[in-house]
Amino acid sequence: MSTPALRVVHEPGPGPDLAAAEAAAADLLTALGISLDSESLRGTPGRMARAYAELFTPRSFDLTTFPNDEGYDELVLARGIPVRSVCEHHLLPFVGVAHVGYLPGERILGLSKLARIVEHFACRPQVQERLTKQVADWLDQQLDPRGVGVVIEAEHSCMTLRGVQATGSSTVTSTLLGTLREDARSRQEFFALTRING
């Protein structure tokens, strides 16, 4: 029996109001003492509005799955998936990589979809801990695998460019579900393949 592809769609809503965002960006910059009179800064509020709209708008995609006809039961891992998001506390970017793996059940996932899922949840104001858990929980609910593991390593500019200014520091978060959480050997294999000490 064929299972239809799941369409990942955005929450219904009016979408970004770029004119209002541009006006608000101009007000913010002016309030911070930045003059918008020069030719190079005149268009900055509009560029800011469009940039944030792009950062906060995930692309829709089909979650393509296939029958696991061969009964493949070993770990499937996509390592080094680029992550870019925006810290919800300061609206400054954080960037890094995600390692996403699962132990298949009855269905396997198109490999590119692991990166699409990371992008989907990263395209909004976020905290890294929530992002890690959202990716793992969503895969667990939609794919019904025997286990899921997600590790994200990222550098937060709210920590490196301001405040403590801890240049070069990175944050690592992980979420393990099912067999990857419960079985020590499976957990060790996952962390070894992601090159994270578990």
Disulfide bonds with the S-S distance in Angstrom:
none
